[in-house]
Each structure stands twice: as C-alpha cells, then as structure tokens.
Amino acid sequence: MGDLKRLGLHDLHVELGGRMVPFAGYEMPVQYPMGVMKEHLHTRAAAGLFDVSHMGQVILTPKTDMAALVAGFEALMPVDVAGVAEGRQRYGLFTNEDGGILDDLMFANRGDHLFVVVNAACKEADIAHMQARLSQVATVTPVTDRALLALQGPQAETALARMVPGVAMMKFMDVGILDSDFGALWISRSGYTGEDGFEISVPDATAGNLARALLDMAEVAPIGLGARDSLRLEAGLCLYGHDIDTMTTPVEAGLTWAIQKARKPGGAREGGFPGAGRILAELAGGATRQRLGLRPEGRAPMREGTVIFDAPDGGNRIGVVTSGGFGPSAEAPVAMAYLPAGTSGTVWGEVRGKRHAATIAPMPFHPTSYKR
C-alpha cells in the first residue's frame, strides 16, 4: 500500500487494531477487533465513530454575490440550491450532458459561502469541474487542513452533546459552526447509515484529541468501512461507482426525491442543468430501468455482480446486482439491482452457478431514524 495516502488519524486506527485496506486511494480501516457484524449492530444500538477524512471538503466563496454563486452552482445539477436556507444542507448530484451522474454530494448554505462534501474517488474531478464551471462566480477552495468524522447512532447526540451542547438543538440536515475545546467544529446532522448522527469537520491539529475523547465514552466504538457499507446498504443508500455512475440517471437510480419541484417539468426553474433533456423526459414519462431492492431467499447473499434472471431456469437476463450482502439488522441478505421498470414479484439471482429466488422489496431494508 506504499502508493496510498494515509489519513491524519492513521496511527490511531492502527493503535485501535484497525485492519487497513486500500480504498479510494487511501489506507482505510475496514474493521476493528469487534468485527463487522458487531460494529454494525453497535452503531444501530449506540454510537459508532467513522473516520471519513478521505472525502473531499470544499468551500465555494462568491466572487460577486451569493445569488450569482447559488445560480451557478444550481446550473451544475437538477437540485434546488436557491431554496436551501442558511444553516441547512441538501443532497446533490452533479450530472453530465447525457444525464448520467458524475458524483453525489452534500452541500450546505453557510450564509456567505457554500460548503460542499464530495466523494473521495471523485474529489479531484469534482474540484476541477467546479473550478471550470464556476470560475466567473466563485472561488473554489479545497479544505486540506481538517479531518472529517462521522458519529452515527441513536446515542450520537448524547455523546457529542457532552462536549458540544448546541448539537442537541439541531434537526436532520441542519448545519452549524460550533465552538469546542477542539476548535471550531463544522457540524451537520446527517450521515450515511440511516441512523441519527452527525458529520464533524475538525482541525487536523485537534482531530485525534476529539476522536479519543469520543471513544472514551461508553456509547462510542470505532467503526470501519465494512460496517459502513452494510449500514448504508440496509438504509437503501447508493454508493458512487457501484449503484450510481456516469451511465445511470437520477430517475433510474430512484433519486427523484432529490429533484425538487422548482427544477422539475413545470417548475419555476425547470431544467437548465447538464442532461436536462433526458432527465426531464424520464421524470415525465419514466425510465426504462430502475434501481430496486431485493430480498434473496435463504441465507446466501447476492453480492455485487450477481446476474438476475426472470425465471428459475432459462429465461432472460434482466439485470445485475450493484450492491449486496448480509444485513445484520435485517437478519437476512439484502441487495440492490437495476431491473426493467415495473419489475415485481420474484426474480432469480445466479450464485455460484445456481439460481436462487429473490423478492422485489421496498427500501430501506431497515427503518431510518433521522431527527426531524
């Protein structure tokens, strides 16, 4: 792993017994001695601490005024940016001219600028994309001196509020800059697990102290990439490069909830984003395929790449699993696949040369618990 980047908290992960693996150009902890299953269940029951410092943090500062920056940023995606109030965050999608997804991201209105968090594997391309497309209206500044931690689970508020009492007042998708003994913390009440929780941007110089202080609390345990993946899968959340990519549209991916009324056909600011022709047409008339949830019968998971058929023998290949595994909280295998629009009932996935039945099922596979 000599060519991989190391997280600022690398030594802490090793000290905690983290098993380091390559991920998105970084050495990342995939699990700790507790193991993936127990880490997953601990996060659902108490609070899990994730190091997500590999993600890209970016500040967009207006060159003239916020209105111009907001309009320019909104032109990059089919999302209502203008409607995001100060102190609030929203999920976004950069699209290309064919309607495909360049990346999914989170962005926050912090009054006099926007704060954006993008995926690690896409961050260099995303930053270049924003610099090229927003050069007239914004200064695009990558944040390189802050770590990013996620504290997730039903006891996340209890734990974090001991050090930062103000977080108890935050609702889902609120953001704020809160003072602490670890410096100014950029906090959002959001996450990638389906649980209540927070994402915390903290200065590199104090990130280790914050992480240790949280881990000293009885509720909090370190959680690796393995449980992060099973948690987000149970929550029905997409992983870029697997469930969404440049060949999938937001409508195919079932992300129409992320396209607000103002940007849809007939909306106040209809279209005007890359790929609008295709995406608006699919919003109006539907896509030919869609991301659907699967509950395989039995205990054998249908993992990424499993081919899906419309019959137990013979029949037609109708799709492929993009994410799949065993859901510890669901207590059964769960998966997501792209299948012809309208597919329902039973399909069959080929696992190790044998076809196994799976039922089309609604997502999420485990109830979410966001603080509204």
N, C-alpha and C positions, 0 to 999 in steps of 0.2 A: 504494500500500500504506500510505497515511497512517493508516488506522484500525487497522492491525495492531499487535500487541505485538511488541517486539523482545527477543530473547534477550540475556542478560547478556554473551554472547560474540559478539554481532553483529559488532563491529568486527574480531574475529579472523577470522570467516568471510569477511568482505569482503576482508581482507588476504590470505587464502589463495586468493582467486579464486572463492569460492563464488557460485553463481548463486542469488539469493534469490527465493523464490516464496511465495505465501500458502498456509498450511496450518494448520488448526485454530485460526485467529485470530492466528497468528504469522507473521512473516517467517522462513522456514526455508531453509537451503541444500539445494537439490535435487541439486546435483552440484558438483564442483570441476574444475579443468582436466584431471585424469586422465580424467574421463568415467565414466559409469555402469558400463559394461562392465568397465573396468579396476578401478574401485573395488570392484565385486562380487568379481572374481577375486582382488584383493589381500586382501580380507577372508577369503576361503576359504583362501588360501595363507599369510598372515602375520598382520597385525592391523590392524583398522580402528577409528578413533575417531569416534563419533557423538555429537552434542550432542542430548540428548533432554530438555532442561530445560523444554520446553513441557508435559511430563507433570505430573500433579498429585501432590505428595508430601504425605502426611497422617499425623499421629500421633494415635492413639487412646489416651488415658490413662484408666485406670479411676477412677470416682468412689468406688467402694467397694472392690472387689477384682477381680483379674484373671478369676476364674471367672465373675463376672457379665458382664464385658465380653466374654469369649470366647463365652458363651452368647448374648448379644445380637447380636454380630457374626455368629455362625453362623446366627441366625434370618433373616439377610438373603439367604442363598444356600445352594444344595444341596451345600455343601462341608464336610468335616470340619475345623473350626477347632480343636476341642479336642485333636485328635491331632497338632497341629504343635508339635514340641518347641522349646524355647528355642534360638535360634541357627539356626532353619530357616525357610524361606519356602515358600509354596504359591501356585499359581494359583487364582483365584477368579472367581466370576460373580455379579453382582447380578441377580436375576430379578424380574419383575413378577407380578401376580396371574394373568396369562394364561399364565405360563410362559416369556414372552419374556425376552431378555437386555437388561438396562439398560446394562451395561458389563462388560468383563472387566478383571481387575486382578491385581496381585500383593500379597500381604500376608505380613509377617514377624513372628514372635514374638521380641521383644527383651527378654524377661524380665518387666519391669514395665510394658510397653506393647506395642501393635501398631503397626507401620509399614506404611502402605498406599501403593501407587503406582497411580494411575488414569490413564485416557486423557485427553489434553488436551481433546478436544472435549466430553468428558462431565464434566470435573472439577468445574465449578460445580454441576451437577445431582447428582453423586455426593456432594459435600460436604454439600449441603442434605439429601440423602436420609439420610446418616449422622447429621447433626445432629438430624433429626426422629425417626429411629427408635432412636437410641442415647442420647437426652437423659437418660434415667434412670441409665444405667450408665457413660457415657463423656464425656470432654471431647474434642471433635473439633477439632484444631488444624492448619490448613493450614500447610505449611512454605513460607515465602516468601523465605528468605534463603540458599537453597542451589541450586546448579546440579546437573544430573544428566547424567553422561556414561556412554556405553557403550563398552567396549573389547572387541572381538569378534574371534575368530580363533584358530588353533592356536598362535600366538606371543604371545597376550594375556598368559598367565601369565608368560612370560619377561620381557616388557616391564614389567608392573606390579610384579613381584617385585623388580625393581631398586630401587624406591622404597619398596615395602611388602612386605617378605619374607614376612610372615604369610599372604599370599594363596595361596602355594603349598600350604598345608595344607588349603585349602578344597575341598570337593566341590560338585558340582552342587546348587544350591538352599540352600547354606549362606549365612548372613549374619553380619556382624560389624561392630563399630566399631573401626577400626584407626588408630593414631596415625601421622602422617606429617609431613613438612616443610610440608605444605599444610593442616595442621589435622587434626581427627578426620574420617576418611573413613567413610561408611556404605556398606559394600560387600556386594553379593550376587554369588554365582557363578551368573549366569543371563544371559539375553539374548533376542533376537528374531530371530536369524539361523540357528539350527540349529547354530551353532558353539559351542565352549567360549568362555568370556569372562566379563566382569564388568560390573555396573552400579554406578556410583560416585557417591554424593551427596557433594558437596564444598561448603564455604562459598563464597558468591559472591565474597568478597574474594580468594580464592586459586584460583578455578576457572581463570582464564586462565593462571596460572603452571603449574598441573597439566597443562592441555591442551598448553601449549607444551613442557613437559618430556617429555611422552609423544610428541609429534610430532617432537621432536628425535631420537628413536630410529629407527634404520634400518628396523625392522619395521613402524612405525606410520604410517598415512596417514589424512588426513581423509576421511570418507565421508558422502555426502549422502542425502537421502530416496529418491532414485531407486534406489540400490543397496540401501538398507534394505528397500525394497518387494520387489525381485527376490529378495533373500536370504530374506526371510520367506516369500515365495510358494513357493520351492523347498523350504523346510522344512515346507510344508503348514500354516503358522500363519495364524490368522484375523486380519483387520483389522476392527476395530469400525466399524460403519456401512456395511460392504461385505459381508463374509462372515457377520457376525452382527449382529443388531439386535433391536429390541423385538418383531419378528414371527417370530423364529427361536428355537426352544428348544435347550437344550444337547444333547438327544438328536438332533434334526435336524442340528445342526451337527457331530455326531461328537465331542462333547466329554464323552462318558460316562466317559472315563478321569479326568476332573476331579471326578467324583462318587464319593466313597469309599464303601466298604461300609457304614459306620455310618449313612449318610444314605439308602441305597437301600432298596427294599422288604425288610422283614425285618431291617433293620439296627437297631443299638442306639438310634439317634436318627433313625429313619425320618421323613422329611417335616419339617413344621414351618417351611417356608420359603415365600416367595411363589411361587405357581404349582405347589405340590407335587402337587396333584391331577393335573394334566396331565402333569407331568414324570415322576412315579412310574408313571403309566399307560403312558407311552411307554417307560420303562425296562423295564417288564414285558412289553409287547406290541409294541413297536417303533413308530416314527413312519412316516407315510405318505410322507415325502420325506427325503432325506439329502444332506449335502454330500459330493460325490465328486470325485476327481481326474481330470483329462482330459489326455491327451497327443495334441494335434492332429497329424495327418499333415502332412508338408511343413514349410515354414519360416514360414508366416504365423501370427502369434499370434491367439488368440481372446481378445480383451480383454473387460473388464467390460461387460456389457450384451449380449454376443453371445447370440442366441436359439438354443437347442438343440432339434433335431427327432429323431424316431425313425426317419426314413427319408431317403434322399438326395433324393427328390422327393416332394412332397405330404406325407402322414403327419401326425403330430400334434406340436404344440409341447409339449415336455415339461419345459423348464426354461430357465434363463438363467445365463450365466457371472457370477460375483460378483467374481472376481479372475483376471487372465490376462495373460500376456506371454511374452517370450522368456527362458528360463532359461539364463544364461551358463554355469553349471556343468553343467547337464543337456544343454547344447548343442542345445536344441530348445525349441519352445513348450511351455508348461505352463499349466494353468488349473484353477480350481475352479468347480463349479456345483451348484446344488440340483436334484436329479432324483428321480423316483419311486423309492422304496425298492426295492432289488433290481435296479436297472438295471445291466446288464453288457454287455460286448462293445463294439460300435461305435455311436456316435451321430453326428449331423451338426450342425455349427455354421454359421450363415449369416454370412459375412463379405463385406461389400461386394456383397451381392446374390447371392452364390454359396455353395452348401453344400459344406463340407469335412468329411471324416471325422475323427473323434477317438475314441480308445480309452479306455475307463474304466480308470484306473490307480491303484495304491495310492499313498498319500502317507506320508512325504515323498518328493519327487521327487529329492532329494539326501540321502545319509546324514547323520544328525546325529552330532556328535562331543562330546557333553557329558562332563565328567569325573565319573564315578560314584564 
